[in-house]
Amino acid sequence: MSNVTQNGEQLNNKTLEELNNLEVHQRMPTIVFLFILIPFGVVGNIVTILVYGLKYRPSTFRVYILTLAVVDLLSCCIGMPVELADNLIPLVFYDEKLCKVGKFSGQILKIARSMSVPYNTTTTAIFETLEELNDTKARQRMPTIVFLCILIAFGVIGNIVVLVVYGLRYRPSTFRSYILTLAVIDLLSCLIAMPVELVDNLYPLQFFSEEVCKGGRFLGHVFKIGSALIILVMAVGRFRKICRPFSKQISINQAHFLCALAMGLAILFAWPNAIVQGMRIHYFDGGVIGYDCSVDDDVSKTIYPFIYAIVLFTVYISVFSSLVTLYTLIILRIRSHNNAEQKLKRMKINPRVTKVMIAITVAFIVSYIPDCIMDANYTFNQGNTLPSTPLVLALLPLLARAYFINNVINPLIYVIGETKFRKIVKLSMIWVLRSLQRRNTGDVFAASFSASDTLRTERMATYHKTSSSNKSQPSGNHSGQVRQEISQTNT
């Protein structure tokens, strides 16, 4: 009696190997599927175990992920190979012990995996829950993220230009010392403080580095307080020069000392940030834990953050009041004379410098006021009292970091208010553009001569204008005129 397959084929003339190959051919999709799963599963779960085992902090979420990864890896190394062998040799699987052990192990791993997932969720759901919470908060802060990216780009370029121009093209003076100090502070703020705040807004619930949090917030407050104190020193110097012209003025060396003293005081006022700021842990449903760079949990329930906020608030209010008082007296002093500009020239005071300093001060106060108001509201009301509407959640982080505008706007003030600075930047840009243009044609030297001719033409035009108005030097004394022009720009 002949045997017949399910397809009606005769089997009396086929060997067992041929019958096995026929069965394997029918199961080929399953075999290919298992061949793909095994290598990807082994590599992927090994990577998961290494990353979560070495790079993540201990937490319930980490325990769940590592347990699932171990179970999945054992399934890829034991359960799947047994199933693959069963499909490769479906009719010649002679090892009964291997069959029983493999099937039993696969079933155990299957049950263990289902029991390892808490709250009847899946691994993907747990992992995506943390990322979704972070992404939702990051999307709410997207205006702040864009705002910080723009400030970093413009701030780095602008402050480097200020350092190069004032460092190389201006004669030593107290005004130059203040400007260079502010430019260094602003550049460091763009390179250190702003990127830390950018990361904090990109990963509001996944900020895992406590060292970066403490160090970034400490240096950010050093630059923030230092900038305020330097501007106060500038105001004191301008007040003495205009309102006390016959008293002893601040020398260049004294200006350097006062700048260093201001930075020392900034460090003194900022060091508590290394203690107050740190990791704040947020707990969510499903065992998800988020880490935020904010007030450290170790001190959040103590009185120290409140005391430190009061101290900083007092410092800023004192600086604001002093600046308003000093520049009010300066403006009243200037307006009290009918021929104020001529008198200022006789006292060797450049009115443009005063206008630039006033503009710097106004920009500083305006950019710092939102953060001070928010800090006062948070401190005295023991928390945020504003409603959690989408508009509030989008604007609050931006307003809290509006003081960074002070680190970027100064180069723009110099371009608008400083004729010499604007002229040098303009000529430098022309020289760079022409150099690039001539470099493309292989004539670099011609670009240099062309830029030099442009600079020489500009200086000669200024010289003739000054000579005709003041009837000072003869036309051949070009170097003396240049020195006079530079001295008029400095105080």
ZIVENSUL-V945678 format. One record per residue. N is the residue number from 1. RES is the residue in one letter. D_LAST is the distance of its C-alpha to the last C-alpha in Angstrom with 1 decimal. Layout:
BEGIN
n=N res=RES d_last=D_LAST
n=N res=RES d_last=D_LAST
END
This chain:
BEGIN
n=1 res=M d_last=118.2
n=2 res=S d_last=114.9
n=3 res=N d_last=111.5
n=4 res=V d_last=109.3
n=5 res=T d_last=105.5
n=6 res=Q d_last=103.8
n=7 res=N d_last=103.5
n=8 res=G d_last=107.2
n=9 res=E d_last=106.9
n=10 res=Q d_last=109.7
n=11 res=L d_last=108.8
n=12 res=N d_last=112.2
n=13 res=N d_last=111.1
n=14 res=K d_last=107.5
n=15 res=T d_last=106.4
n=16 res=L d_last=104.2
n=17 res=E d_last=101.3
n=18 res=E d_last=101.6
n=19 res=L d_last=101.8
n=20 res=N d_last=98.6
n=21 res=N d_last=96.8
n=22 res=L d_last=97.9
n=23 res=E d_last=96.4
n=24 res=V d_last=93.2
n=25 res=H d_last=92.8
n=26 res=Q d_last=93.0
n=27 res=R d_last=90.4
n=28 res=M d_last=87.9
n=29 res=P d_last=85.2
n=30 res=T d_last=85.2
n=31 res=I d_last=85.0
n=32 res=V d_last=82.1
n=33 res=F d_last=80.3
n=34 res=L d_last=80.8
n=35 res=F d_last=79.7
n=36 res=I d_last=76.4
n=37 res=L d_last=75.9
n=38 res=I d_last=76.6
n=39 res=P d_last=73.9
n=40 res=F d_last=71.2
n=41 res=G d_last=72.2
n=42 res=V d_last=72.2
n=43 res=V d_last=68.8
n=44 res=G d_last=67.2
n=45 res=N d_last=68.5
n=46 res=I d_last=67.6
n=47 res=V d_last=63.9
n=48 res=T d_last=64.0
n=49 res=I d_last=65.3
n=50 res=L d_last=62.7
n=51 res=V d_last=59.7
n=52 res=Y d_last=60.8
n=53 res=G d_last=62.1
n=54 res=L d_last=59.0
n=55 res=K d_last=56.0
n=56 res=Y d_last=56.9
n=57 res=R d_last=56.9
n=58 res=P d_last=60.3
n=59 res=S d_last=61.4
n=60 res=T d_last=64.5
n=61 res=F d_last=63.3
n=62 res=R d_last=62.9
n=63 res=V d_last=66.4
n=64 res=Y d_last=67.9
n=65 res=I d_last=66.2
n=66 res=L d_last=67.3
n=67 res=T d_last=70.8
n=68 res=L d_last=71.2
n=69 res=A d_last=69.8
n=70 res=V d_last=72.4
n=71 res=V d_last=75.2
n=72 res=D d_last=74.2
n=73 res=L d_last=74.0
n=74 res=L d_last=77.4
n=75 res=S d_last=78.8
n=76 res=C d_last=77.4
n=77 res=C d_last=79.0
n=78 res=I d_last=82.3
n=79 res=G d_last=83.2
n=80 res=M d_last=82.1
n=81 res=P d_last=83.8
n=82 res=V d_last=87.1
n=83 res=E d_last=86.9
n=84 res=L d_last=86.2
n=85 res=A d_last=89.2
n=86 res=D d_last=91.3
n=87 res=N d_last=90.4
n=88 res=L d_last=90.8
n=89 res=I d_last=94.3
n=90 res=P d_last=95.6
n=91 res=L d_last=99.3
n=92 res=V d_last=99.1
n=93 res=F d_last=97.0
n=94 res=Y d_last=99.4
n=95 res=D d_last=97.2
n=96 res=E d_last=98.0
n=97 res=K d_last=96.0
n=98 res=L d_last=92.8
n=99 res=C d_last=93.4
n=100 res=K d_last=93.8
n=101 res=V d_last=90.9
n=102 res=G d_last=88.6
n=103 res=K d_last=89.5
n=104 res=F d_last=89.3
n=105 res=S d_last=85.9
n=106 res=G d_last=84.6
n=107 res=Q d_last=85.9
n=108 res=I d_last=84.4
n=109 res=L d_last=80.9
n=110 res=K d_last=81.2
n=111 res=I d_last=82.0
n=112 res=A d_last=79.3
n=113 res=R d_last=76.7
n=114 res=S d_last=77.6
n=115 res=M d_last=77.6
n=116 res=S d_last=74.2
n=117 res=V d_last=72.3
n=118 res=P d_last=71.5
n=119 res=Y d_last=72.2
n=120 res=N d_last=74.2
n=121 res=T d_last=71.0
n=122 res=T d_last=70.3
n=123 res=T d_last=67.9
n=124 res=T d_last=66.0
n=125 res=A d_last=65.8
n=126 res=I d_last=64.3
n=127 res=F d_last=61.7
n=128 res=E d_last=60.8
n=129 res=T d_last=60.6
n=130 res=L d_last=57.6
n=131 res=E d_last=56.0
n=132 res=E d_last=56.7
n=133 res=L d_last=55.2
n=134 res=N d_last=52.0
n=135 res=D d_last=52.0
n=136 res=T d_last=52.6
n=137 res=K d_last=49.6
n=138 res=A d_last=47.4
n=139 res=R d_last=48.4
n=140 res=Q d_last=47.5
n=141 res=R d_last=44.0
n=142 res=M d_last=43.7
n=143 res=P d_last=40.9
n=144 res=T d_last=38.8
n=145 res=I d_last=39.7
n=146 res=V d_last=38.6
n=147 res=F d_last=35.4
n=148 res=L d_last=34.5
n=149 res=C d_last=35.5
n=150 res=I d_last=33.2
n=151 res=L d_last=30.2
n=152 res=I d_last=30.9
n=153 res=A d_last=31.1
n=154 res=F d_last=28.0
n=155 res=G d_last=26.0
n=156 res=V d_last=26.8
n=157 res=I d_last=26.1
n=158 res=G d_last=22.8
n=159 res=N d_last=21.3
n=160 res=I d_last=22.5
n=161 res=V d_last=20.8
n=162 res=V d_last=17.5
n=163 res=L d_last=18.1
n=164 res=V d_last=19.2
n=165 res=V d_last=16.5
n=166 res=Y d_last=13.4
n=167 res=G d_last=15.5
n=168 res=L d_last=16.6
n=169 res=R d_last=14.6
n=170 res=Y d_last=10.9
n=171 res=R d_last=9.8
n=172 res=P d_last=9.5
n=173 res=S d_last=6.5
n=174 res=T d_last=7.3
n=175 res=F d_last=6.6
n=176 res=R d_last=8.7
n=177 res=S d_last=11.1
n=178 res=Y d_last=11.8
n=179 res=I d_last=12.4
n=180 res=L d_last=14.7
n=181 res=T d_last=16.5
n=182 res=L d_last=17.2
n=183 res=A d_last=18.4
n=184 res=V d_last=20.7
n=185 res=I d_last=22.1
n=186 res=D d_last=22.7
n=187 res=L d_last=24.4
n=188 res=L d_last=26.6
n=189 res=S d_last=27.5
n=190 res=C d_last=28.6
n=191 res=L d_last=30.6
n=192 res=I d_last=32.2
n=193 res=A d_last=32.1
n=194 res=M d_last=32.7
n=195 res=P d_last=35.7
n=196 res=V d_last=37.3
n=197 res=E d_last=37.2
n=198 res=L d_last=38.5
n=199 res=V d_last=41.4
n=200 res=D d_last=42.1
n=201 res=N d_last=42.5
n=202 res=L d_last=44.6
n=203 res=Y d_last=46.9
n=204 res=P d_last=46.8
n=205 res=L d_last=50.3
n=206 res=Q d_last=50.3
n=207 res=F d_last=47.3
n=208 res=F d_last=49.3
n=209 res=S d_last=46.6
n=210 res=E d_last=45.8
n=211 res=E d_last=43.5
n=212 res=V d_last=41.3
n=213 res=C d_last=41.3
n=214 res=K d_last=40.2
n=215 res=G d_last=37.7
n=216 res=G d_last=36.1
n=217 res=R d_last=35.9
n=218 res=F d_last=34.5
n=219 res=L d_last=31.7
n=220 res=G d_last=31.0
n=221 res=H d_last=30.5
n=222 res=V d_last=28.3
n=223 res=F d_last=25.9
n=224 res=K d_last=26.4
n=225 res=I d_last=25.8
n=226 res=G d_last=23.0
n=227 res=S d_last=21.0
n=228 res=A d_last=21.5
n=229 res=L d_last=20.5
n=230 res=I d_last=17.2
n=231 res=I d_last=16.3
n=232 res=L d_last=17.4
n=233 res=V d_last=15.2
n=234 res=M d_last=12.1
n=235 res=A d_last=13.7
n=236 res=V d_last=14.3
n=237 res=G d_last=10.8
n=238 res=R d_last=9.8
n=239 res=F d_last=13.1
n=240 res=R d_last=12.6
n=241 res=K d_last=9.5
n=242 res=I d_last=11.4
n=243 res=C d_last=15.0
n=244 res=R d_last=15.0
n=245 res=P d_last=12.7
n=246 res=F d_last=15.3
n=247 res=S d_last=15.9
n=248 res=K d_last=14.7
n=249 res=Q d_last=11.4
n=250 res=I d_last=11.3
n=251 res=S d_last=11.0
n=252 res=I d_last=10.9
n=253 res=N d_last=14.7
n=254 res=Q d_last=14.9
n=255 res=A d_last=12.8
n=256 res=H d_last=15.4
n=257 res=F d_last=18.2
n=258 res=L d_last=17.3
n=259 res=C d_last=17.4
n=260 res=A d_last=20.7
n=261 res=L d_last=22.0
n=262 res=A d_last=21.4
n=263 res=M d_last=23.3
n=264 res=G d_last=26.0
n=265 res=L d_last=26.5
n=266 res=A d_last=26.7
n=267 res=I d_last=29.5
n=268 res=L d_last=31.1
n=269 res=F d_last=31.3
n=270 res=A d_last=32.3
n=271 res=W d_last=35.1
n=272 res=P d_last=37.8
n=273 res=N d_last=37.5
n=274 res=A d_last=39.3
n=275 res=I d_last=42.2
n=276 res=V d_last=42.1
n=277 res=Q d_last=41.6
n=278 res=G d_last=44.5
n=279 res=M d_last=47.6
n=280 res=R d_last=49.3
n=281 res=I d_last=52.8
n=282 res=H d_last=54.4
n=283 res=Y d_last=58.2
n=284 res=F d_last=59.9
n=285 res=D d_last=63.5
n=286 res=G d_last=65.4
n=287 res=G d_last=63.9
n=288 res=V d_last=60.5
n=289 res=I d_last=57.5
n=290 res=G d_last=53.9
n=291 res=Y d_last=50.8
n=292 res=D d_last=47.5
n=293 res=C d_last=44.1
n=294 res=S d_last=43.7
n=295 res=V d_last=44.4
n=296 res=D d_last=46.7
n=297 res=D d_last=50.3
n=298 res=D d_last=50.6
n=299 res=V d_last=48.2
n=300 res=S d_last=48.5
n=301 res=K d_last=51.3
n=302 res=T d_last=49.6
n=303 res=I d_last=47.2
n=304 res=Y d_last=44.3
n=305 res=P d_last=42.7
n=306 res=F d_last=42.8
n=307 res=I d_last=41.2
n=308 res=Y d_last=38.4
n=309 res=A d_last=37.8
n=310 res=I d_last=37.6
n=311 res=V d_last=35.0
n=312 res=L d_last=32.7
n=313 res=F d_last=33.2
n=314 res=T d_last=32.2
n=315 res=V d_last=29.0
n=316 res=Y d_last=27.9
n=317 res=I d_last=29.0
n=318 res=S d_last=27.1
n=319 res=V d_last=23.8
n=320 res=F d_last=24.5
n=321 res=S d_last=25.3
n=322 res=S d_last=22.3
n=323 res=L d_last=19.9
n=324 res=V d_last=21.9
n=325 res=T d_last=22.0
n=326 res=L d_last=18.3
n=327 res=Y d_last=17.2
n=328 res=T d_last=20.3
n=329 res=L d_last=19.3
n=330 res=I d_last=15.8
n=331 res=I d_last=17.6
n=332 res=L d_last=20.2
n=333 res=R d_last=17.9
n=334 res=I d_last=16.4
n=335 res=R d_last=19.9
n=336 res=S d_last=21.4
n=337 res=H d_last=20.2
n=338 res=N d_last=21.9
n=339 res=N d_last=19.3
n=340 res=A d_last=16.4
n=341 res=E d_last=14.3
n=342 res=Q d_last=15.2
n=343 res=K d_last=14.5
n=344 res=L d_last=11.0
n=345 res=K d_last=10.5
n=346 res=R d_last=12.3
n=347 res=M d_last=10.1
n=348 res=K d_last=7.0
n=349 res=I d_last=6.0
n=350 res=N d_last=6.1
n=351 res=P d_last=9.4
n=352 res=R d_last=9.7
n=353 res=V d_last=7.4
n=354 res=T d_last=9.6
n=355 res=K d_last=12.6
n=356 res=V d_last=12.1
n=357 res=M d_last=12.0
n=358 res=I d_last=15.0
n=359 res=A d_last=16.8
n=360 res=I d_last=16.5
n=361 res=T d_last=17.9
n=362 res=V d_last=20.7
n=363 res=A d_last=21.7
n=364 res=F d_last=21.9
n=365 res=I d_last=24.1
n=366 res=V d_last=26.3
n=367 res=S d_last=27.0
n=368 res=Y d_last=27.8
n=369 res=I d_last=30.1
n=370 res=P d_last=33.2
n=371 res=D d_last=33.4
n=372 res=C d_last=33.1
n=373 res=I d_last=35.8
n=374 res=M d_last=38.1
n=375 res=D d_last=37.6
n=376 res=A d_last=38.4
n=377 res=N d_last=41.5
n=378 res=Y d_last=42.7
n=379 res=T d_last=42.2
n=380 res=F d_last=43.7
n=381 res=N d_last=46.5
n=382 res=Q d_last=47.4
n=383 res=G d_last=47.1
n=384 res=N d_last=46.4
n=385 res=T d_last=48.1
n=386 res=L d_last=47.4
n=387 res=P d_last=50.3
n=388 res=S d_last=50.7
n=389 res=T d_last=50.8
n=390 res=P d_last=49.8
n=391 res=L d_last=46.7
n=392 res=V d_last=45.6
n=393 res=L d_last=46.3
n=394 res=A d_last=44.2
n=395 res=L d_last=41.2
n=396 res=L d_last=40.9
n=397 res=P d_last=39.8
n=398 res=L d_last=37.2
n=399 res=L d_last=35.7
n=400 res=A d_last=35.8
n=401 res=R d_last=33.4
n=402 res=A d_last=31.2
n=403 res=Y d_last=28.4
n=404 res=F d_last=28.1
n=405 res=I d_last=26.5
n=406 res=N d_last=23.3
n=407 res=N d_last=23.4
n=408 res=V d_last=23.8
n=409 res=I d_last=22.0
n=410 res=N d_last=18.4
n=411 res=P d_last=18.7
n=412 res=L d_last=20.2
n=413 res=I d_last=17.4
n=414 res=Y d_last=15.0
n=415 res=V d_last=17.6
n=416 res=I d_last=18.1
n=417 res=G d_last=14.6
n=418 res=E d_last=12.6
n=419 res=T d_last=14.2
n=420 res=K d_last=13.2
n=421 res=F d_last=14.4
n=422 res=R d_last=17.4
n=423 res=K d_last=18.3
n=424 res=I d_last=18.2
n=425 res=V d_last=20.4
n=426 res=K d_last=22.7
n=427 res=L d_last=23.3
n=428 res=S d_last=23.8
n=429 res=M d_last=26.3
n=430 res=I d_last=28.0
n=431 res=W d_last=28.3
n=432 res=V d_last=29.8
n=433 res=L d_last=32.2
n=434 res=R d_last=33.4
n=435 res=S d_last=33.8
n=436 res=L d_last=35.9
n=437 res=Q d_last=37.9
n=438 res=R d_last=38.6
n=439 res=R d_last=39.3
n=440 res=N d_last=42.1
n=441 res=T d_last=43.5
n=442 res=G d_last=43.2
n=443 res=D d_last=40.7
n=444 res=V d_last=37.5
n=445 res=F d_last=36.4
n=446 res=A d_last=36.6
n=447 res=A d_last=34.0
n=448 res=S d_last=31.6
n=449 res=F d_last=32.2
n=450 res=S d_last=32.0
n=451 res=A d_last=28.5
n=452 res=S d_last=27.3
n=453 res=D d_last=28.8
n=454 res=T d_last=27.0
n=455 res=L d_last=23.6
n=456 res=R d_last=24.5
n=457 res=T d_last=25.9
n=458 res=E d_last=22.7
n=459 res=R d_last=20.6
n=460 res=M d_last=23.3
n=461 res=A d_last=23.4
n=462 res=T d_last=19.7
n=463 res=Y d_last=20.2
n=464 res=H d_last=23.2
n=465 res=K d_last=21.7
n=466 res=T d_last=18.8
n=467 res=S d_last=21.5
n=468 res=S d_last=23.9
n=469 res=S d_last=21.5
n=470 res=N d_last=19.7
n=471 res=K d_last=22.6
n=472 res=S d_last=20.4
n=473 res=Q d_last=21.5
n=474 res=P d_last=25.1
n=475 res=S d_last=25.9
n=476 res=G d_last=26.5
n=477 res=N d_last=23.2
n=478 res=H d_last=21.8
n=479 res=S d_last=19.8
n=480 res=G d_last=17.9
n=481 res=Q d_last=17.1
n=482 res=V d_last=15.8
n=483 res=R d_last=13.4
n=484 res=Q d_last=12.2
n=485 res=E d_last=11.9
n=486 res=I d_last=10.0
n=487 res=S d_last=7.4
n=488 res=Q d_last=7.3
n=489 res=T d_last=6.8
n=490 res=N d_last=3.8
n=491 res=T d_last=0.0
END
